[in-house]
Amino acid sequence: MDTIILDENSKDGSQLPLMWKDHVQNVRISVLESGTMRSSGGKASMTETPELMCRTLSTLKELEKEPKYARGFWTQLKLLYVRSARQQRGQRLTRVALILTFSWTLFTSLCWGYIPDTTSYTHSRSSLIFFLLIAQSNAVVTSSLVIFTSERHLLSRERAKKLYSVLPYFMAMTASDMMNHLRCYLLLDM
């Protein structure tokens, strides 16, 4: 690694890519002189061009000029949200989820109806609303954690290909999971 850093900081510019280019040219000349090219299985025909088999390496300065990701933050967020919403569509709207949502709605409506409708119980009603909001938020976060752990390998592979960054991925997955989780409650309210 020290050789690469010294080469990048030299006054003449980096020399290692030029050495690699000279090596590639020497290989091409030797291939053309011998009339054969080596591949994994032995000799290859002359119809294959050596230019296609060799590539040049970029310098660090050239790599720093390129953008890190091909798309912007909002485009990544939109595409990941649409993808995760389509993937999770069938996971949330199931019979078990509908029964659980119906029983939760029944429980909360009974609690709400049990509290007398007077001004002295205003604090109790606001406490119940607070409890419902916290419970819904925790349910979304808890269900999101299961999804994130199951898609960890996919995230690693797509991040290695520089398709998107982590922030849009987590924001899109959380928003999509939240909407899919709350969709059952919205269906019962109609």
Disulfide bonds with the S-S distance in Angstrom:
none
